[in-house]
Amino acid sequence: MIGEDLEDSVELMRVLQNQQMMPGHKHTILERSEVMQSITLDNGNGPSVLPMHVAQKIIVIPSPALV
């Protein structure tokens, strides 16, 4: 689920859509960088990097295999 404050930014929503970071899409966490304050995800089409302040506003459901 994408937080309402993110939905208010048309530009950010376009970036998330281009990276297929929309509800219902699956991603795997590849790396979390404290130095760069970012998280790298993969959806099977290559890596995508999000700033941590954006990633923290996206609500995810863990894969049943991980629960």
Residue, then its C-alpha position, 0 to 999 in steps of 0.5 A: m500500500i502506498g501512503e497518502d502523502l506519497e500519492d499527492s506527488v504526481e512525479l513520485m507516483r510516476v517514478l514508482q509506476n515506472q519501477q513497477m512499485m505499485p500495489g500487488h507487485k512483488h519485490t525482493i530487498l537486495e540491499r539497505s544502505e545506511v550511508m546512502q539512506s536508500i534501499t535497493l529492490d528487485n522485481g525480476n526486471g532489474p534493481s530499483v533504488l528508493p530513498m529511505h524516506v520514501a520506502q518508509k511510507i510504503i506498506v508491504i506484506p511479507s511473502p508467506a514463505l518468510v512469515 
